[in-house]
Amino acid sequence: MYNEPNYKWLESYKIYKQRCEDRTGMYYTEET
C-alpha cells in the first residue's frame, strides 16, 4: 500500500524531468 503512491510519484517525476530535459535541449538547439 505504501509503495504504490510512491511509485506513481516517481513515475510522474521521471516524466516531468524528461520534459524539462527535452525543453532545455530544444533551447540549446535553437540557440546554437
C-alpha positions in Angstrom: 0.0 0.0 0.0 2.8 2.4 0.9 4.8 1.5 -2.2 2.1 2.2 -4.9 1.7 6.0 -4.4 5.5 6.3 -4.1 5.9 4.5 -7.4 3.3 6.7 -9.1 5.0 9.9 -7.8 8.4 8.6 -9.1 6.9 7.9 -12.5 5.4 11.3 -12.8 8.6 12.9 -11.6 10.5 11.0 -14.3 8.1 12.3 -16.9 8.5 15.8 -15.5 12.3 15.6 -15.5 12.3 14.2 -19.1 10.1 17.1 -20.3 12.4 19.6 -18.6 15.4 18.0 -20.3 13.6 18.0 -23.6 12.9 21.7 -23.2 16.4 22.6 -22.4 17.6 20.5 -25.3 15.3 22.4 -27.6 16.5 25.7 -26.3 20.1 24.7 -26.7 19.4 23.6 -30.3 17.7 26.9 -31.1 20.4 29.0 -29.5 23.3 27.1 -31.2 
